[in-house]
Amino acid sequence: MVGFVSVVGGNGSVSGPSVSSRGRSSCSVGSVTQYRVRSGRVRVYSESNDEISEVERKPEPYPGYYKDLEKSGAADIAAAASPTKKERKVGGKKSLYRPDGRAYAPWMIGTLIEEPGEFAPVASKTDAKGKLAVDPQQQELAGVGLKSKMLGDELELSWSTGSEENIAGFSLQRRRGKDSVWEQLDDYKTSKDLKSKGVKGGDYSYLIPKPEPGTWIYRVSDVSENGAVNDLSQTLVEIESEEDQKKQKLALAVFVILAVIFAAIGFLSDPQSGYGN
């Protein structure tokens, strides 16, 4: 494909193409900047007809693409051939083309990222190892999910397993909500409650007496017989201090007293109750 484009110069004139006997486009000399569009490349010429640069031309996204660009100005051809990355915007092919394949706005072709797939996927950040890092939701659905419950002044952690191939036992860690450092809480070497129940697995629970108040994240991991650690599940636990618990109890008591008082006032002010007269 051979084409020719020129732009209006300072004197308001427009230079047009003249085709030589060899079928190649030639450029008339004038006070204009001109472009020659050849198969695969776009050549830019100065006023003196000296070639300044040559850039790769992208394949036509639809028949007549460069003809449409010629109508909108030669500068758009250079933009289409060598788009500036800073000016590129996120788009999609379906939003740029009509059902018949023609572009809604030809001058936008080449300045858009037509395929959102050009963006590399961002890997999720996690410090987990093993199954918890690969698919945490699957671990929850499988019943392995770590659960927590307050029993008086003790925190109970519980979880279940379906099978335990070559598993020696379990390890418990915790960290504060806004901290990234995990601390070892206990493991199967020091607690019999964390030792493996065999190949078929089972239900496990672990009690933490008087847990420290605050926001905590607890994590359970299984440890193989050769020492490999595989994180299974983790849970967020909000533990209130004794002072906070007293405030809540006091607020609840005040609410109950006020509710009783308002109910009594409403009953006494009701004419049908016999006390309003």
C-alpha positions, -999 to 999 in steps of 0.1 A, spaced: 0 0 0 14 34 -10 -2 67 2 7 103 6 -4 129 31 4 166 36 -6 193 60 -15 230 56 15 253 58 18 287 71 6 303 39 -27 283 40 -18 262 10 -21 225 9 5 204 -9 -9 174 -27 7 141 -39 22 136 -73 28 100 -83 59 92 -104 61 68 -133 74 42 -109 43 44 -88 60 60 -59 47 91 -42 67 122 -45 66 154 -24 63 189 -38 86 215 -21 69 243 -1 66 257 34 50 226 47 59 195 67 50 164 47 46 126 53 49 97 29 30 66 39 46 35 25 39 -2 32 51 -8 67 66 27 73 58 64 76 85 88 64 86 125 76 101 152 54 111 188 61 104 219 41 135 212 20 123 177 12 150 161 33 140 130 52 140 137 89 128 104 104 112 71 95 89 53 119 72 19 118 36 19 107 12 -4 125 -10 -27 104 -44 -13 95 -70 -24 121 -97 -21 94 -97 -15 56 -93 22 48 -78 31 82 -50 53 69 -74 70 44 -95 81 74 -64 94 91 -55 114 59 -88 133 62 -81 142 98 -45 154 93 -11 140 87 0 145 124 -24 117 133 -6 93 111 26 99 130 7 94 162 -8 61 149 26 49 138 45 58 170 20 65 198 33 83 229 29 60 259 22 88 283 -9 98 263 -23 63 260 -55 55 278 -72 23 288 -98 13 263 -111 -18 244 -116 -29 209 -154 -33 213 -156 4 224 -137 17 194 -153 -1 164 -187 -3 149 -202 -37 142 -191 -34 105 -155 -30 116 -152 8 110 -139 29 138 -161 54 156 -132 79 160 -103 70 136 -81 97 151 -81 79 184 -67 47 170 -31 43 181 -34 66 211 -54 40 231 -44 7 246 -68 -14 226 -62 -46 246 -65 -43 284 -45 -76 285 -14 -55 279 -14 -48 316 4 -74 336 -16 -89 365 -5 -78 399 3 -107 422 -14 -105 456 9 -98 485 9 -124 513 34 -138 537 16 -171 539 31 -204 528 15 -234 512 -23 -239 508 -33 -206 525 -12 -186 500 -25 -205 470 -62 -205 477 -74 -193 511 -111 -195 502 -108 -232 493 -93 -238 528 -124 -222 543 -148 -242 522 -130 -274 530 -138 -269 567 -102 -262 577 -111 -226 585 -97 -213 619 -126 -202 642 -125 -183 675 -148 -180 704 -146 -164 739 -154 -188 768 -154 -165 798 -119 -152 801 -104 -178 777 -101 -177 739 -109 -209 721 -94 -216 686 -108 -245 666 -103 -260 632 -108 -293 614 -89 -314 589 -100 -341 564 -67 -359 560 -32 -356 573 -6 -374 552 28 -374 569 17 -347 594 34 -345 627 12 -318 642 3 -282 641 17 -248 649 -1 -216 661 12 -181 654 -3 -146 660 4 -110 652 -12 -77 660 -36 -62 635 -13 -34 623 19 -54 627 36 -76 601 57 -97 626 44 -131 636 51 -146 670 51 -182 678 23 -191 702 26 -228 705 32 -260 685 28 -298 687 62 -303 704 50 -286 736 12 -291 735 -5 -325 731 -36 -307 718 -16 -298 687 -4 -333 678 -17 -350 647 -47 -373 651 -37 -395 623 -41 -399 585 -79 -394 586 -75 -360 604 -100 -347 630 -113 -317 650 -89 -296 670 -93 -269 696 -68 -249 717 -75 -226 747 -57 -194 754 -62 -182 790 -67 -145 795 -57 -134 760 -41 -99 757 -67 -73 746 -65 -58 712 -69 -68 675 -51 -100 667 -47 -123 637 -42 -160 646 -29 -185 621 -27 -223 622 -2 -243 602 5 -280 598 40 -293 601 51 -324 582 73 -351 597 103 -337 578 97 -302 592 80 -285 562 54 -258 573 21 -254 554 -1 -225 565 -38 -236 566 -60 -208 578 -61 -176 598 -87 -155 616 -91 -120 630 -100 -117 667 -111 -86 686 -104 -90 723 -118 -63 746 -102 -52 778 -119 -55 812 -125 -18 812 -142 -19 778 -164 -48 790 -174 -29 821 -184 1 799 -205 -21 777 -223 -37 806 -229 -3 822 -243 11 789 -265 -20 785 -279 -16 821 -287 21 814 -304 12 782 -326 -14 800 -335 10 828 -345 37 804 -366 12 783 -385 2 815 -391 38 825 -404 48 791 -426 17 790 -440 25 824 -447 61 814 -465 50 783 -486 25 802 -496 51 829 -505 78 804 -528 54 784 -564 63 792 -575 27 788 -552 15 816 -573 32 843 -543 52 856 -545 82 833 -577 97 849 
